[in-house]
Amino acid sequence: MANIDGDYFSELLKDGWQIEGHSVAMFAAGALTHNILLRKDYSVKCLTIIINGNKEVGRYCSDFAPNPPPSPKKKGIWG
């Protein structure tokens, strides 16, 4: 999951990504999370925007398909 800036969403749409779904959920403290499902060909991403009141708390993007490459395996105790 990567922390992203506000222009990343616009760049994805300009690059041909399509919005396939959107949901909103409320946290116990009243903050809202917007989850936007994006698709381009056979790739799928989820963009999450968290808003508390009038302030944006953060934006994150997760790749669902294809799977991200596996991280290299560490050897030994200290890597």
C-alpha positions, -999 to +999 in steps of 0.1 A: +000+000+000+015+033-010+008+068+004+000+091-026-007+127-033-039+143-046-028+144-083-023+106-085-061+099-089-063+124-118-033+109-135-048+074-132-080+086-149-061+104-176-041+072-182-072+053-190-082+038-157-120+034-152-140+037-120-158+004-115-171+009-080-173+032-050-182+027-014-182+050+017-179+038+052-179+057+085-154+051+113-166+051+150-152+087+154-171+100+124-143+100+098-153+087+063-134+064+041-140+065+004-130+033-014-128+036-052-122+005-074-103+012-106-098-011-136-076-009-167-075-040-189-067-068-165-053-046-137-073-036-107-065-010-080-083+003-049-078+040-041-088+048-005-094+084+007-099+091+044-116+123+054-123+135+090-146+165+090-134+189+063-098+176+065-083+149+044-063+125+066-047+104+038-049+087+004-036+052-003-036+030-033-035-008-033-029-031-063-052-061-064-043-075-098-019-085-110-002-094-077+027-071-068+060-088-071+071-108-040+096-091-018+130-107-017+134-134+009+157-125+037+184-149+048+194-155+083+182-137+114+193-101+104+184-103+067 
